[in-house]
Amino acid sequence: MQVERTVIEESSAFRLDAIRGVLDGSLPFAGFALRVAKAAARLKLRHSAQRQTVSRHVAESGAFAGVNGGFYVSRTGLPLDWLVVDGGEIGAPTHPERPCLCLAGGDIRIGAAADARGAAGVLQAGPLLLRDGRIVDDYAEFRANAREFDSDITAERYPRTLVGVDETHVLLVVVDGRAAHSAGLYLLECAELCRRLDARDAMNLDGGGSSAMVVGGRLLNRPRAAWGQAEPAERSLPAALLVFLQPRY
C-alpha cells in the first residue's frame, strides 16, 4: 500500500488531510482523514428516529464534523449492535465480542464491550483493526454472521469509515469505493491505513453507501451505494458520530 497525505486545513485542534494511495501496484483509493486532539474536542453520538444524512446530523447539532455511525437494520433503522447516547441505551449489546468506541467524559477509547458499561456514549461496530498498534486480522465472527448485513463486509473492497485513537488524538477516516478514482479497501487494508495514520487502536464502522464525512458543513467524500451510480448521494442514517471543538480552540 502506497499512501500520500495532503493537508487541507490544520490548526492546534485538528488536522484534515486528503489521502490518496495505490493498492496492489495499480488500484487507486482516495478519502479523507481528520485527526483531532482529545483536549480540543468533545465527541458525541447522535441518534434520530427519523433517519437523516450525516450533513443534517452535523447541521442540526452545530457540530464541527461528523461521520456515519455503526451498523443498523435497513428495514427498521434500529441499531444492529450496542448504542448508548447520552447515557440512554438505544440498541442492546448482541455481540459481546465486537469492539466499542467508548465516550466517558474526556476518556475516548476503543475496547471490549465489557469495559464500556456505564459510559455516556457507546458505539459498537467492528471488526477491530488495531490493538496497541498491531494489526488484528481475525474477522471470523463477522464472516459467521454475514447474513446480518447486506453483503459480507469481510469479502470485498468497499467504501469504509474508520475510527482510531491514540493517547492524545482521535482519528476519523473515510475512504470512497465503487468508483474509478477509488476502489475501496479490504478490512486488512483498513488496518494498515490506520496504522500508517498513527492510530494505536482502531475499528471499522458502517461502510458502503453509508460512509460519509462532513467537516465545516461540507460533505468531503462521494458516497455511493453501488457501482455505476450516476451521482454520489448521502444516505439517510439513524446515527452519527459528531465532533465538537472546545471554545478555547
Number of C-alpha atoms within 10 A of each C-alpha: 15 13 15 11 15 12 12 12 11 13 9 9 17 20 16 21 19 20 20 18 18 16 16 8 9 9 14 21 25 23 25 24 25 22 23 26 19 22 14 18 21 19 24 21 22 22 21 12 11 10 15 18 21 31 25 17 28 27 17 9 12 14 22 16 25 30 30 30 30 26 26 20 14 13 6 9 17 18 23 20 22 23 28 25 19 15 13 13 14 15 18 13 18 11 14 13 16 20 26 30 25 25 24 19 12 11 13 21 19 26 20 17 20 11 12 22 13 13 17 18 25 29 28 34 24 24 25 28 30 25 18 13 18 15 20 19 13 12 16 11 12 17 14 10 10 15 10 14 14 10 11 14 20 16 11 13 19 25 30 27 28 27 26 29 26 19 13 11 20 24 25 24 28 31 30 28 30 21 20 13 14 22 21 27 22 17 25 17 16 25 29 20 21 26 21 13 17 16 26 22 27 35 28 24 26 21 24 23 22 26 29 33 32 24 18 14 17 12 17 15 21 20 28 25 19 14 10 11 12 8 8 15 16 20 19 18 25 26 29 26 23 26 23 18 19 12 7 6 11
